[in-house]
Amino acid sequence: MILAQLSHLAAHQAALGMYLFQEQTVGFSPMDLWHNMGAAAKTVVAILFIMSIWSLAVIIDRALYFSAARKQSREFAPRVAGALKEGKLDEAVKVADRNKKSHLAEVVTAGLQEFRNFGSGGAITEEQIESSKRALERSEAIVHAKLKRGLGGLATIGSTAPFIGLFGTVVGILNAFQQIATQKTSGIGAVAGGISEALVTTAFGLLVAIPAVMTFNYFTGKVEAFDVEMDNSSSELIDYFIKQSHRR
């Protein structure tokens, strides 16, 4: 009789345990995780999602811009060099106007136009060359700012996204401890919701930050290479003006 009662009690407890386990089971699909999140964790995920979209837009925009600049500069350089060798400044300016996406064309055009428009067209003076040099420097600064457009945002996203994800992690852990205190239990089911929030926000923060940092470093290297090319082109153009002044 006693054995039968103990057996019945054990079966009842096992059924109760299975019921509690099923009630506390937390799904780990994206939709289940989203529904199990609190308001703070959902806010963190929404912010990270917006940052990821912004980062992707900047990456695509800069990739297309740099690709077009590289392609047109390769076509522009030999053509403008040939026009300058023949002394055809107007033709060189026209070549630059046909390659407006080229960083080299934009800089060289500023120097050529300043040189052509300076003075009355007589002998080349030192003031004319200096004026062209200043125009080249101004144009370089403007083009450099255009090349770096959006990269500051990438740097900000890359540096802040992990901390935003970490904030979600802290909130998730606090929710887990609150559930333990409220339910008076330390089972894994009691803290699964809070732990899942912590893991998702941390992972999402890293997922947003890593591509942003990698592409920021890559594009920064591209901008530095373009700066070197613009400096060299400006120097070569000034040397060309100096040589022309000695020939007259």
C-alpha positions as CSV (number, residue, x, y, z in Angstrom):
1,M,0.0,0.0,0.0
2,I,2.8,2.4,0.9
3,L,4.8,1.5,-2.1
4,A,1.7,2.1,-4.3
5,Q,1.3,5.6,-2.8
6,L,4.9,6.4,-3.2
7,S,4.8,5.3,-6.8
8,H,1.7,7.4,-7.4
9,L,3.4,10.4,-5.8
10,A,6.5,10.0,-7.9
11,A,4.5,9.8,-11.1
12,H,2.5,12.9,-10.1
13,Q,5.8,14.9,-9.4
14,A,7.3,13.7,-12.7
15,A,4.2,14.9,-14.6
16,L,4.3,18.2,-12.7
17,G,8.0,18.6,-13.6
18,M,7.4,17.9,-17.3
19,Y,4.6,20.4,-17.2
20,L,6.8,23.1,-15.7
21,F,9.6,22.3,-18.1
22,Q,7.3,22.7,-21.1
23,E,5.9,26.0,-19.7
24,Q,9.4,27.3,-19.2
25,T,10.8,26.2,-22.5
26,V,12.0,29.1,-24.6
27,G,12.2,28.9,-28.4
28,F,15.4,30.1,-30.1
29,S,14.0,30.9,-33.6
30,P,14.3,34.6,-34.5
31,M,10.6,35.2,-34.0
32,D,10.5,33.4,-30.7
33,L,13.5,35.4,-29.5
34,W,11.9,38.6,-30.6
35,H,8.6,37.8,-28.7
36,N,10.5,36.8,-25.6
37,M,12.5,40.1,-25.5
38,G,11.6,42.9,-23.2
39,A,11.0,46.5,-24.3
40,A,14.6,47.6,-23.6
41,A,16.1,44.7,-25.6
42,K,13.7,45.3,-28.5
43,T,14.8,49.0,-28.5
44,V,18.5,47.9,-28.6
45,V,17.8,45.5,-31.5
46,A,15.9,48.2,-33.4
47,I,18.7,50.7,-33.0
48,L,21.3,48.2,-34.2
49,F,19.1,47.4,-37.2
50,I,18.9,51.0,-38.2
51,M,22.7,51.3,-37.8
52,S,23.2,48.2,-39.9
53,I,21.1,49.7,-42.7
54,W,22.9,53.0,-42.5
55,S,26.3,51.2,-42.6
56,L,25.2,49.1,-45.6
57,A,24.1,52.2,-47.5
58,V,27.4,53.9,-46.9
59,I,29.4,50.9,-47.9
60,I,27.5,50.5,-51.2
61,D,27.7,54.3,-51.9
62,R,31.5,54.5,-51.2
63,A,32.2,51.3,-53.2
64,L,30.4,52.6,-56.3
65,Y,32.0,56.1,-55.9
66,F,35.5,54.8,-55.6
67,S,35.1,52.3,-58.4
68,A,33.9,55.0,-60.8
69,A,36.7,57.4,-59.6
70,R,39.3,54.7,-60.3
71,K,37.9,53.7,-63.7
72,Q,37.6,57.3,-65.0
73,S,41.0,58.3,-63.6
74,R,42.7,55.5,-65.6
75,E,41.1,56.8,-68.7
76,F,41.7,60.5,-67.9
77,A,45.4,60.4,-67.0
78,P,46.8,59.4,-70.5
79,R,44.5,61.6,-72.4
80,V,45.2,64.8,-70.5
81,A,48.9,64.0,-70.5
82,G,48.8,63.8,-74.3
83,A,46.8,67.0,-74.6
84,L,49.3,68.9,-72.3
85,K,52.3,67.6,-74.3
86,E,50.8,69.2,-77.4
87,G,50.1,72.4,-75.5
88,K,46.3,72.1,-75.9
89,L,45.0,73.4,-72.5
90,D,41.4,73.7,-73.8
91,E,41.5,70.1,-75.0
92,A,42.8,69.0,-71.6
93,V,40.0,70.9,-69.8
94,K,37.4,69.2,-72.1
95,V,38.9,65.8,-71.3
96,A,38.5,66.6,-67.6
97,D,34.9,67.7,-68.0
98,R,34.1,64.3,-69.6
99,N,35.4,62.5,-66.5
100,K,33.6,64.4,-63.7
101,K,33.7,61.4,-61.3
102,S,37.5,61.2,-61.5
103,H,39.2,62.6,-58.5
104,L,42.2,63.5,-60.6
105,A,40.1,65.2,-63.2
106,E,38.4,67.4,-60.6
107,V,41.8,68.5,-59.2
108,V,43.6,69.0,-62.5
109,T,40.6,70.9,-64.0
110,A,40.8,73.5,-61.2
111,G,44.5,74.1,-61.8
112,L,44.1,74.3,-65.6
113,Q,41.2,76.7,-65.4
114,E,42.9,79.0,-63.0
115,F,46.1,78.9,-65.1
116,R,44.1,79.6,-68.3
117,N,42.0,82.4,-66.8
118,F,44.8,84.2,-65.1
119,G,46.3,87.3,-66.7
120,S,46.0,88.3,-70.3
121,G,47.6,85.3,-72.0
122,G,51.1,86.7,-72.4
123,A,54.2,85.4,-70.7
124,I,53.7,82.9,-67.9
125,T,54.4,84.7,-64.6
126,E,55.3,83.3,-61.2
127,E,52.1,84.8,-59.8
128,Q,50.1,82.8,-62.4
129,I,51.8,79.6,-61.3
130,E,51.3,80.3,-57.6
131,S,47.6,81.1,-58.2
132,S,47.2,77.7,-60.1
133,K,49.0,76.0,-57.2
134,R,46.6,77.4,-54.6
135,A,43.6,76.4,-56.8
136,L,45.0,72.9,-56.9
137,E,45.3,72.8,-53.1
138,R,41.8,74.1,-52.6
139,S,40.5,71.5,-55.0
140,E,42.4,68.7,-53.3
141,A,40.8,69.6,-50.0
142,I,37.3,69.6,-51.5
143,V,37.8,66.3,-53.2
144,H,39.3,64.8,-50.1
145,A,36.2,65.8,-48.1
146,K,34.0,64.1,-50.9
147,L,36.0,60.9,-50.7
148,K,35.6,60.7,-46.9
149,R,31.9,61.4,-46.9
150,G,30.1,58.8,-44.8
151,L,33.3,57.2,-43.4
152,G,32.9,59.1,-40.1
153,G,29.5,57.4,-39.7
154,L,31.1,54.0,-40.4
155,A,33.7,54.7,-37.7
156,T,31.0,55.7,-35.2
157,I,28.9,52.6,-35.9
158,G,31.9,50.3,-35.7
159,S,32.9,51.8,-32.3
160,T,29.5,52.1,-30.7
161,A,27.6,49.1,-31.9
162,P,29.4,46.6,-29.5
163,F,28.6,48.9,-26.6
164,I,25.0,49.2,-27.5
165,G,24.8,45.4,-27.8
166,L,26.6,45.2,-24.4
167,F,23.9,47.4,-22.9
168,G,21.3,44.9,-24.2
169,T,23.3,42.1,-22.6
170,V,23.3,43.9,-19.2
171,V,19.5,44.4,-19.4
172,G,19.0,40.7,-20.3
173,I,21.1,39.5,-17.4
174,L,19.2,41.9,-15.0
175,N,16.0,40.4,-16.3
176,A,17.3,36.9,-15.7
177,F,18.1,37.7,-12.1
178,Q,14.7,39.4,-11.6
179,Q,13.0,36.3,-12.9
180,I,15.0,34.2,-10.4
181,A,14.0,36.5,-7.5
182,T,10.4,36.5,-8.6
183,Q,9.9,32.8,-9.3
184,K,12.0,31.7,-6.3
185,T,13.8,29.2,-8.5
186,S,17.2,28.8,-10.1
187,G,16.2,26.5,-12.9
188,I,17.5,27.2,-16.4
189,G,13.9,27.8,-17.6
190,A,13.6,30.7,-15.2
191,V,16.6,32.5,-16.8
192,A,16.4,31.3,-20.4
193,G,14.5,34.4,-21.5
194,G,17.0,36.9,-20.1
195,I,20.0,34.9,-21.3
196,S,18.6,34.7,-24.8
197,E,18.1,38.5,-24.8
198,A,21.7,39.0,-23.7
199,L,23.1,36.6,-26.4
200,V,21.0,38.1,-29.2
201,T,21.9,41.7,-28.5
202,T,25.6,40.9,-28.1
203,A,25.7,38.9,-31.3
204,F,23.8,41.5,-33.2
205,G,26.0,44.3,-32.0
206,L,29.1,42.5,-33.1
207,L,27.5,41.6,-36.4
208,V,26.9,45.3,-37.1
209,A,30.3,46.5,-35.8
210,I,32.7,44.1,-37.5
211,P,31.8,44.9,-41.2
212,A,31.7,48.6,-40.4
213,V,35.2,48.6,-38.9
214,M,36.6,46.4,-41.7
215,T,35.1,48.6,-44.5
216,F,36.1,51.8,-42.7
217,N,39.8,50.7,-42.7
218,Y,39.6,49.5,-46.3
219,F,38.0,52.8,-47.5
220,T,40.4,54.9,-45.5
221,G,43.3,53.2,-47.2
222,K,41.6,53.9,-50.6
223,V,41.3,57.6,-49.6
224,E,45.0,57.8,-48.7
225,A,45.9,56.3,-52.0
226,F,43.7,58.8,-53.9
227,D,45.3,61.6,-51.9
228,V,48.8,60.5,-53.0
229,E,47.6,60.4,-56.6
230,M,46.1,63.9,-56.4
231,D,49.3,65.2,-54.8
232,N,51.4,63.7,-57.6
233,S,49.1,65.0,-60.3
234,S,49.2,68.5,-58.8
235,S,53.0,68.4,-58.5
236,E,53.3,67.2,-62.1
237,L,51.0,70.0,-63.4
238,I,52.9,72.7,-61.5
239,D,56.1,71.3,-63.0
240,Y,54.5,71.5,-66.4
241,F,53.6,75.1,-65.9
242,I,57.1,75.9,-64.8
243,K,58.6,74.2,-67.9
244,Q,56.2,76.1,-70.1
245,S,57.3,79.4,-68.5
246,H,60.9,78.7,-69.2
247,R,60.3,77.9,-72.9
248,R,58.6,81.3,-73.5
